[in-house]
Amino acid sequence: MHTNIDTLFENLWQNYLSVTPSAEKVHRLLGEGDTLINDHVAFRTFNIEKVNLDKLAAHFLALGYEEKGQYDFEQKKLKAKHFEHADTTKPKVFISELLVEAFSETTQNIIRNMVAQVADNASQQESFLYSGPHWQVTTEEYETLLAESEYAAWMAAWGYRANHFTVSINHMQHYHELAAVNQALKDAGFVLNTSGGEIKGGQEVFLAQSSTMADKIDVQFKDAVKTIPSCFYEFAQRYELPNGKIYTGFVAASADKIFESTNVAN
Ligand code: NI
């Protein structure tokens, strides 16, 4: 059963706010007298068939989205695709998947054991996209994953949900430049991700991006509670291509640094 696009994003947003309290504050700060439009919403998963990128993407394809780009992140051992809707006010969707077989046997075993706990057809439900973790790991398993892949550790703790929402600077009325938004955020006390510089990309690659560092939230692991990074908020400004059309793709080198917004420190 598929809801409509707006209902799905509202459900994703409420779920995201429940673990990202700062997002509500950012939304209020930037949204004052302005309707915020999302440039994109991002999701993470593993490339294990039961839960892979295509399983998540199917829900968006069913709502009229189309695949528009593919990306490789060799160092982080990830692949990603992005999807767009014909209605350009609907957020683009960026879905990545971790290449599980590229990791140590220990890490693979922890991940495969997690995914084994996902019910067989669970991913066919649209609500799977904001269903959180379908497993529980120990703090030791979390640390083991973290040592090899921040992404794997994040998935172990947070499971299925929007990893970030992204404000579209192009659609804002009170701000026209990403740098001004960054300044407003810093003035209000928000911490930005500085990995690869505060602004990743720029007019030369037709996309400039920045993000807050993820909130830190208490998570109940199998054996103990641990305070760890949850989700973050991103900001994107897109530029015109030589053909006069606004660039709608993603820039792998920038996204690579945006992934680090869920690092403990940067
Ligand atoms: Ni993003």
Residues whose N, C-alpha, C, O or C-beta is under 5 A from the ligand:
A	BS01	NI	A42 E234
